[in-house]
């Protein structure tokens, strides 16, 4: 189970991205711009490779509000996906 409590925050995402894994699933969370709005974007894909080595069509992505609540929503989404790995 993915639990990022205390590991990441909005100030963290203003500066960098967060990558991790859960079993065979790899994931990335980071700030993005969508329709001139700052959002939190999350991606996951099957490992073992890092994001830069996996084609975009093999990744699944979702967009969340750029807020603490958005972080919680993204983690919940990733945990739902992890069940299938």
MOPAC internal coordinates of N, CA, C and O (Angstrom, degrees):
PM7 1SCF
backbone

  N    0.0000 0     0.00 0     0.00 0    0    0    0
  C    1.4448 1     0.00 0     0.00 0    1    0    0
  C    1.5308 1   109.35 1     0.00 0    2    1    0
  O    1.2310 1   121.41 1   -46.02 1    3    2    1
  N    1.3001 1   114.92 1   133.98 1    3    2    1
  C    1.4625 1   121.49 1   179.98 1    5    3    2
  C    1.5337 1   108.57 1   -84.02 1    6    5    3
  O    1.2310 1   120.38 1   -52.60 1    7    6    5
  N    1.3141 1   116.89 1   127.40 1    7    6    5
  C    1.4671 1   122.69 1   177.73 1    9    7    6
  C    1.5254 1   106.99 1  -138.39 1   10    9    7
  O    1.2310 1   120.79 1   -73.09 1   11   10    9
  N    1.3139 1   116.09 1   106.91 1   11   10    9
  C    1.4640 1   120.33 1  -177.58 1   13   11   10
  C    1.5179 1   112.04 1  -101.81 1   14   13   11
  O    1.2310 1   119.91 1  -166.55 1   15   14   13
  N    1.3278 1   117.77 1    13.45 1   15   14   13
  C    1.4538 1   122.03 1   179.56 1   17   15   14
  C    1.5272 1   109.69 1   -55.89 1   18   17   15
  O    1.2310 1   121.19 1   -55.62 1   19   18   17
  N    1.3099 1   115.34 1   124.38 1   19   18   17
  C    1.4621 1   120.46 1   178.98 1   21   19   18
  C    1.5225 1   114.37 1    81.75 1   22   21   19
  O    1.2310 1   120.19 1   172.59 1   23   22   21
  N    1.3302 1   117.24 1    -7.41 1   23   22   21
  C    1.4700 1   120.79 1  -178.84 1   25   23   22
  C    1.5238 1   112.64 1   -94.12 1   26   25   23
  O    1.2310 1   120.59 1   144.13 1   27   26   25
  N    1.3349 1   116.47 1   -35.87 1   27   26   25
  C    1.4603 1   120.93 1  -175.67 1   29   27   26
  C    1.5262 1   109.59 1  -134.15 1   30   29   27
  O    1.2310 1   121.42 1   -21.49 1   31   30   29
  N    1.3178 1   114.88 1   158.51 1   31   30   29
  C    1.4639 1   122.20 1   178.92 1   33   31   30
  C    1.5306 1   107.61 1  -156.27 1   34   33   31
  O    1.2310 1   120.68 1    -6.34 1   35   34   33
  N    1.3101 1   116.31 1   173.66 1   35   34   33
  C    1.4648 1   119.53 1   178.08 1   37   35   34
  C    1.5333 1   110.79 1   -60.60 1   38   37   35
  O    1.2310 1   118.50 1   134.96 1   39   38   37
  N    1.3300 1   120.46 1   -45.04 1   39   38   37
  C    1.4737 1   118.41 1   176.35 1   41   39   38
  C    1.5420 1   112.41 1   -57.77 1   42   41   39
  O    1.2310 1   120.18 1   144.25 1   43   42   41
  N    1.3324 1   117.26 1   -35.75 1   43   42   41
  C    1.4685 1   121.28 1   177.20 1   45   43   42
  C    1.5307 1   109.67 1   -60.42 1   46   45   43
  O    1.2310 1   120.63 1   131.03 1   47   46   45
  N    1.3510 1   116.41 1   -48.97 1   47   46   45
  C    1.4650 1   120.05 1  -177.40 1   49   47   46
  C    1.5220 1   113.65 1   -70.96 1   50   49   47
  O    1.2310 1   119.83 1   163.79 1   51   50   49
  N    1.3105 1   117.94 1   -16.21 1   51   50   49
  C    1.4680 1   120.26 1   174.63 1   53   51   50
  C    1.5242 1   110.60 1   -70.04 1   54   53   51
  O    1.2310 1   120.31 1   159.74 1   55   54   53
  N    1.3554 1   117.01 1   -20.26 1   55   54   53
  C    1.4603 1   121.42 1  -175.98 1   57   55   54
  C    1.5236 1   114.47 1  -110.08 1   58   57   55
  O    1.2310 1   119.82 1   151.42 1   59   58   57
  N    1.3439 1   117.95 1   -28.58 1   59   58   57
  C    1.4623 1   119.50 1  -172.17 1   61   59   58
  C    1.5215 1   110.70 1  -157.50 1   62   61   59
  O    1.2310 1   121.03 1     2.63 1   63   62   61
  N    1.3211 1   115.64 1  -177.37 1   63   62   61
  C    1.4583 1   122.45 1   177.30 1   65   63   62
  C    1.5280 1   109.09 1  -111.62 1   66   65   63
  O    1.2310 1   120.97 1   -12.37 1   67   66   65
  N    1.3269 1   115.75 1   167.63 1   67   66   65
  C    1.4575 1   121.03 1   177.47 1   69   67   66
  C    1.5213 1   108.06 1  -123.40 1   70   69   67
  O    1.2310 1   120.48 1   -50.98 1   71   70   69
  N    1.3120 1   116.68 1   129.02 1   71   70   69
  C    1.4588 1   121.47 1   175.94 1   73   71   70
  C    1.5125 1   109.47 1  -119.54 1   74   73   71
  O    1.2310 1   121.23 1   -27.94 1   75   74   73
  N    1.3203 1   115.25 1   152.06 1   75   74   73
  C    1.4463 1   119.23 1   178.78 1   77   75   74
  C    1.5104 1   111.36 1  -165.14 1   78   77   75
  O    1.2310 1   121.48 1     5.44 1   79   78   77
  N    1.3230 1   114.78 1  -174.56 1   79   78   77
  C    1.4603 1   120.31 1   178.70 1   81   79   78
  C    1.5153 1   109.48 1  -147.28 1   82   81   79
  O    1.2310 1   121.49 1   -22.79 1   83   82   81
  N    1.3123 1   114.76 1   157.21 1   83   82   81
  C    1.4604 1   122.69 1   174.84 1   85   83   82
  C    1.5197 1   105.55 1  -145.64 1   86   85   83
  O    1.2310 1   120.51 1   -77.94 1   87   86   85
  N    1.3144 1   116.64 1   102.06 1   87   86   85
  C    1.4657 1   119.76 1  -174.03 1   89   87   86
  C    1.5187 1   109.76 1    64.43 1   90   89   87
  O    1.2310 1   120.31 1    52.13 1   91   90   89
  N    1.3331 1   117.01 1  -127.87 1   91   90   89
  C    1.4734 1   121.54 1   179.39 1   93   91   90
  C    1.5234 1   112.87 1   -82.52 1   94   93   91
  O    1.2310 1   120.23 1   168.51 1   95   94   93
  N    1.3283 1   117.16 1   -11.49 1   95   94   93
  C    1.4599 1   120.82 1  -177.15 1   97   95   94
  C    1.5241 1   110.47 1   -84.65 1   98   97   95
  O    1.2310 1   121.07 1   -46.10 1   99   98   97
  N    1.3179 1   115.56 1   133.90 1   99   98   97
  C    1.4596 1   122.72 1   173.07 1  101   99   98
  C    1.5213 1   106.68 1  -111.49 1  102  101   99
  O    1.2310 1   119.93 1   -29.19 1  103  102  101
  N    1.3409 1   117.74 1   150.81 1  103  102  101
  C    1.4618 1   119.77 1  -179.28 1  105  103  102
  C    1.5204 1   111.13 1  -148.61 1  106  105  103
  O    1.2310 1   121.84 1   -18.24 1  107  106  105
  N    1.3265 1   114.08 1   161.76 1  107  106  105
  C    1.4527 1   122.64 1   179.87 1  109  107  106
  C    1.5161 1   107.73 1  -143.90 1  110  109  107
  O    1.2310 1   120.39 1   -43.80 1  111  110  109
  N    1.3080 1   116.86 1   136.20 1  111  110  109
  C    1.4662 1   123.44 1   174.94 1  113  111  110
  C    1.5157 1   108.02 1  -124.23 1  114  113  111
  O    1.2310 1   120.43 1   -42.83 1  115  114  113
  N    1.3424 1   116.77 1   137.17 1  115  114  113
  C    1.4534 1   118.79 1   178.70 1  117  115  114
  C    1.5042 1   113.26 1  -166.91 1  118  117  115
  O    1.2310 1   120.91 1   -15.76 1  119  118  117
  N    1.3066 1   115.87 1   164.24 1  119  118  117
  C    1.4598 1   123.36 1   177.29 1  121  119  118
  C    1.5226 1   108.78 1   -71.79 1  122  121  119
  O    1.2310 1   121.07 1   -39.07 1  123  122  121
  N    1.3391 1   115.55 1   140.93 1  123  122  121
  C    1.4633 1   120.70 1   177.75 1  125  123  122
  C    1.5271 1   108.89 1  -145.41 1  126  125  123
  O    1.2310 1   121.17 1   -16.73 1  127  126  125
  N    1.3096 1   115.36 1   163.27 1  127  126  125
  C    1.4654 1   121.54 1   175.34 1  129  127  126
  C    1.5236 1   108.06 1  -110.60 1  130  129  127
  O    1.2310 1   120.49 1   -57.10 1  131  130  129
  N    1.3313 1   116.67 1   122.90 1  131  130  129
  C    1.4599 1   122.61 1   177.90 1  133  131  130
  C    1.5198 1   107.28 1  -130.75 1  134  133  131
  O    1.2310 1   120.19 1   -59.34 1  135  134  133
  N    1.3215 1   117.24 1   120.66 1  135  134  133
  C    1.4699 1   121.44 1   179.25 1  137  135  134
  C    1.5322 1   111.68 1    52.45 1  138  137  135
  O    1.2310 1   120.81 1  -133.61 1  139  138  137
  N    1.3176 1   116.06 1    46.39 1  139  138  137
  C    1.4629 1   124.10 1   178.55 1  141  139  138
  C    1.5319 1   113.02 1    61.56 1  142  141  139
  O    1.2310 1   120.43 1  -155.60 1  143  142  141
  N    1.3223 1   116.79 1    24.40 1  143  142  141
  C    1.4599 1   122.24 1   178.27 1  145  143  142
  C    1.5280 1   109.01 1  -124.78 1  146  145  143
  O    1.2310 1   120.55 1   -40.90 1  147  146  145
  N    1.3146 1   116.55 1   139.10 1  147  146  145
  C    1.4613 1   120.80 1   176.12 1  149  147  146
  C    1.5207 1   108.38 1   -80.60 1  150  149  147
  O    1.2310 1   120.81 1   -52.75 1  151  150  149
  N    1.3254 1   116.06 1   127.25 1  151  150  149
  C    1.4638 1   122.15 1  -178.62 1  153  151  150
  C    1.5255 1   109.14 1  -133.41 1  154  153  151
  O    1.2310 1   121.56 1   -11.73 1  155  154  153
  N    1.3148 1   114.62 1   168.27 1  155  154  153
  C    1.4543 1   121.41 1   171.27 1  157  155  154
  C    1.5231 1   106.37 1  -101.96 1  158  157  155
  O    1.2310 1   120.57 1   -54.75 1  159  158  157
  N    1.3055 1   116.51 1   125.25 1  159  158  157
  C    1.4587 1   120.52 1  -179.10 1  161  159  158
  C    1.5218 1   108.82 1  -114.15 1  162  161  159
  O    1.2310 1   121.24 1   -41.59 1  163  162  161
  N    1.3218 1   115.23 1   138.41 1  163  162  161
  C    1.4610 1   121.18 1   179.29 1  165  163  162
  C    1.5131 1   108.98 1  -124.25 1  166  165  163
  O    1.2310 1   120.90 1   -39.02 1  167  166  165
  N    1.3141 1   115.88 1   140.98 1  167  166  165
  C    1.4606 1   123.20 1   177.56 1  169  167  166
  C    1.5227 1   108.30 1  -128.93 1  170  169  167
  O    1.2310 1   120.63 1   -30.53 1  171  170  169
  N    1.3296 1   116.41 1   149.47 1  171  170  169
  C    1.4644 1   119.78 1   167.97 1  173  171  170
  C    1.5130 1   108.83 1  -142.27 1  174  173  171
  O    1.2310 1   121.13 1   -22.75 1  175  174  173
  N    1.3314 1   115.44 1   157.25 1  175  174  173
  C    1.4567 1   122.60 1  -179.24 1  177  175  174
  C    1.5167 1   108.17 1  -159.38 1  178  177  175
  O    1.2310 1   120.80 1   -13.58 1  179  178  177
  N    1.3048 1   116.07 1   166.42 1  179  178  177
  C    1.4563 1   120.20 1   177.51 1  181  179  178
  C    1.5188 1   109.36 1   -80.71 1  182  181  179
  O    1.2310 1   120.67 1   -46.88 1  183  182  181
  N    1.3336 1   116.32 1   133.12 1  183  182  181
  C    1.4599 1   122.60 1   179.12 1  185  183  182
  C    1.5049 1   111.27 1   -73.61 1  186  185  183
  O    1.2310 1   120.32 1    -0.49 1  187  186  185
  N    1.2815 1   117.00 1   179.51 1  187  186  185
  C    1.4512 1   127.32 1    23.04 1  189  187  186
  C    1.5241 1   114.21 1  -100.30 1  190  189  187
  O    1.2310 1   119.44 1  -176.67 1  191  190  189
  N    1.3188 1   118.68 1     3.33 1  191  190  189
  C    1.4692 1   119.65 1  -170.38 1  193  191  190
  C    1.5206 1   113.66 1   -87.44 1  194  193  191
  O    1.2310 1   121.10 1   -26.85 1  195  194  193
  N    1.3321 1   115.50 1   153.15 1  195  194  193
  C    1.4588 1   122.76 1   175.92 1  197  195  194
  C    1.5234 1   109.79 1   -71.44 1  198  197  195
  O    1.2310 1   121.06 1   -20.06 1  199  198  197
  N    1.3047 1   115.58 1   159.94 1  199  198  197
  C    1.4651 1   122.87 1  -176.33 1  201  199  198
  C    1.5259 1   113.13 1   -50.80 1  202  201  199
  O    1.2310 1   120.38 1   137.18 1  203  202  201
  N    1.3213 1   116.88 1   -42.82 1  203  202  201
  C    1.4688 1   119.81 1  -175.48 1  205  203  202
  C    1.5287 1   112.89 1   -66.09 1  206  205  203
  O    1.2310 1   120.08 1   164.83 1  207  206  205
  N    1.3267 1   117.46 1   -15.17 1  207  206  205
  C    1.4638 1   121.14 1  -179.11 1  209  207  206
  C    1.5297 1   113.09 1  -104.46 1  210  209  207
  O    1.2310 1   120.54 1  -175.04 1  211  210  209
  N    1.3219 1   116.58 1     4.96 1  211  210  209
  C    1.4636 1   120.72 1  -177.84 1  213  211  210
  C    1.5294 1   108.48 1  -113.96 1  214  213  211
  O    1.2310 1   119.74 1   -52.72 1  215  214  213
  N    1.3362 1   118.11 1   127.28 1  215  214  213
  C    1.4687 1   120.04 1   179.12 1  217  215  214
  C    1.5369 1   111.03 1   -60.64 1  218  217  215
  O    1.2310 1   120.74 1   -34.55 1  219  218  217
  N    1.3155 1   116.19 1   145.45 1  219  218  217
  C    1.4698 1   121.15 1  -178.71 1  221  219  218
  C    1.5289 1   112.51 1   -55.42 1  222  221  219
  O    1.2310 1   119.94 1   145.34 1  223  222  221
  N    1.3209 1   117.72 1   -34.66 1  223  222  221
  C    1.4722 1   120.11 1  -178.52 1  225  223  222
  C    1.5326 1   112.92 1   -68.53 1  226  225  223
  O    1.2310 1   120.12 1   167.88 1  227  226  225
  N    1.3185 1   117.38 1   -12.12 1  227  226  225
  C    1.4736 1   120.84 1   178.11 1  229  227  226
  C    1.5235 1   111.73 1   -98.79 1  230  229  227
  O    1.2310 1   120.19 1  -176.49 1  231  230  229
  N    1.3353 1   117.24 1     3.51 1  231  230  229
  C    1.4584 1   122.30 1   178.63 1  233  231  230
  C    1.5271 1   109.05 1  -107.12 1  234  233  231
  O    1.2310 1   121.16 1   -29.87 1  235  234  233
  N    1.3201 1   115.39 1   150.13 1  235  234  233
  C    1.4583 1   121.54 1   173.51 1  237  235  234
  C    1.5208 1   106.43 1  -111.47 1  238  237  235
  O    1.2310 1   120.47 1   -44.56 1  239  238  237
  N    1.3322 1   116.70 1   135.44 1  239  238  237
  C    1.4585 1   120.66 1  -175.95 1  241  239  238
  C    1.5226 1   111.13 1  -129.72 1  242  241  239
  O    1.2310 1   121.12 1   -24.11 1  243  242  241
  N    1.3199 1   115.47 1   155.89 1  243  242  241
  C    1.4595 1   122.66 1   174.11 1  245  243  242
  C    1.5267 1   108.11 1  -148.14 1  246  245  243
  O    1.2310 1   121.20 1   -24.16 1  247  246  245
  N    1.3238 1   115.31 1   155.84 1  247  246  245
  C    1.4631 1   122.19 1  -177.74 1  249  247  246
  C    1.5298 1   108.81 1  -115.43 1  250  249  247
  O    1.2310 1   121.17 1   -40.32 1  251  250  249
  N    1.3244 1   115.37 1   139.68 1  251  250  249
  C    1.4600 1   122.47 1  -178.62 1  253  251  250
  C    1.5222 1   109.04 1  -134.26 1  254  253  251
  O    1.2310 1   120.17 1   -18.06 1  255  254  253
  N    1.3337 1   117.28 1   161.94 1  255  254  253
  C    1.4726 1   119.47 1   176.72 1  257  255  254
  C    1.5326 1   110.50 1   -61.21 1  258  257  255
  O    1.2310 1   121.26 1   -33.44 1  259  258  257
  N    1.3120 1   115.20 1   146.56 1  259  258  257
  C    1.4632 1   120.46 1   178.10 1  261  259  258
  C    1.5260 1   107.91 1   -84.18 1  262  261  259
  O    1.2310 1   121.51 1  -102.95 1  263  262  261
  N    1.3340 1   114.71 1    77.05 1  263  262  261
  C    1.4563 1   122.16 1  -176.90 1  265  263  262
  C    1.5270 1   108.37 1  -155.82 1  266  265  263
  O    1.2310 1   120.72 1    -8.92 1  267  266  265
  N    1.3269 1   116.22 1   171.08 1  267  266  265
  C    1.4663 1   120.07 1   176.83 1  269  267  266
  C    1.5294 1   109.99 1   -61.00 1  270  269  267
  O    1.2310 1   120.46 1   141.33 1  271  270  269
  N    1.3351 1   116.74 1   -38.67 1  271  270  269
  C    1.4698 1   120.58 1   176.83 1  273  271  270
  C    1.5315 1   110.26 1   -63.43 1  274  273  271
  O    1.2310 1   120.22 1   141.85 1  275  274  273
  N    1.3206 1   117.18 1   -38.15 1  275  274  273
  C    1.4628 1   121.01 1   177.07 1  277  275  274
  C    1.5197 1   111.74 1   -62.65 1  278  277  275
  O    1.2310 1   120.36 1   142.51 1  279  278  277
  N    1.3278 1   116.93 1   -37.49 1  279  278  277
  C    1.4667 1   120.49 1   176.65 1  281  279  278
  C    1.5251 1   109.31 1   -62.12 1  282  281  279
  O    1.2310 1   120.44 1   134.02 1  283  282  281
  N    1.3256 1   116.76 1   -45.98 1  283  282  281
  C    1.4719 1   120.80 1   178.84 1  285  283  282
  C    1.5191 1   111.39 1   -60.64 1  286  285  283
  O    1.2310 1   120.38 1   138.79 1  287  286  285
  N    1.3300 1   116.87 1   -41.21 1  287  286  285
  C    1.4709 1   121.37 1   178.90 1  289  287  286
  C    1.5261 1   110.44 1   -64.51 1  290  289  287
  O    1.2310 1   120.39 1   137.61 1  291  290  289
  N    1.3216 1   116.86 1   -42.39 1  291  290  289
  C    1.4675 1   120.50 1  -179.87 1  293  291  290
  C    1.5286 1   111.07 1   -64.24 1  294  293  291
  O    1.2310 1   120.29 1   137.66 1  295  294  293
  N    1.3222 1   117.06 1   -42.34 1  295  294  293
  C    1.4663 1   120.65 1   179.03 1  297  295  294
  C    1.5303 1   109.89 1   -64.21 1  298  297  295
  O    1.2310 1   119.91 1   138.44 1  299  298  297
  N    1.3275 1   117.78 1   -41.56 1  299  298  297
  C    1.4704 1   120.56 1   177.43 1  301  299  298
  C    1.5211 1   110.48 1   -61.70 1  302  301  299
  O    1.2310 1   120.20 1   138.58 1  303  302  301
  N    1.3324 1   117.23 1   -41.42 1  303  302  301
  C    1.4725 1   122.19 1   178.72 1  305  303  302
  C    1.5316 1   110.30 1   -62.75 1  306  305  303
  O    1.2310 1   120.72 1   135.59 1  307  306  305
  N    1.3241 1   116.23 1   -44.41 1  307  306  305
  C    1.4623 1   120.02 1   178.67 1  309  307  306
  C    1.5331 1   111.16 1   -63.72 1  310  309  307
  O    1.2310 1   120.15 1   139.94 1  311  310  309
  N    1.3256 1   117.31 1   -40.06 1  311  310  309
  C    1.4701 1   119.74 1   179.27 1  313  311  310
  C    1.5186 1   111.37 1   -66.10 1  314  313  311
  O    1.2310 1   119.64 1   144.49 1  315  314  313
  N    1.3315 1   118.28 1   -35.51 1  315  314  313
  C    1.4686 1   120.85 1   174.96 1  317  315  314
  C    1.5248 1   110.44 1   -62.92 1  318  317  315
  O    1.2310 1   120.85 1   137.65 1  319  318  317
  N    1.3193 1   115.99 1   -42.35 1  319  318  317
  C    1.4761 1   120.28 1  -179.96 1  321  319  318
  C    1.5212 1   111.59 1   -68.17 1  322  321  319
  O    1.2310 1   120.00 1   145.53 1  323  322  321
  N    1.3255 1   117.60 1   -34.47 1  323  322  321
  C    1.4709 1   121.95 1  -176.75 1  325  323  322
  C    1.5219 1   111.57 1   -62.76 1  326  325  323
  O    1.2310 1   119.99 1   153.77 1  327  326  325
  N    1.3064 1   117.63 1   -26.23 1  327  326  325
  C    1.4656 1   121.62 1   179.62 1  329  327  326
  C    1.5260 1   110.40 1   -60.35 1  330  329  327
  O    1.2310 1   119.90 1   148.67 1  331  330  329
  N    1.3216 1   117.80 1   -31.33 1  331  330  329
  C    1.4698 1   122.16 1  -176.84 1  333  331  330
  C    1.5178 1   113.65 1   -85.91 1  334  333  331
  O    1.2310 1   119.68 1  -179.22 1  335  334  333
  N    1.3097 1   118.22 1     0.78 1  335  334  333
  C    1.4591 1   120.07 1  -178.94 1  337  335  334
  C    1.4846 1   110.81 1   -99.08 1  338  337  335
  O    1.2310 1   120.10 1   180.00 1  339  338  337

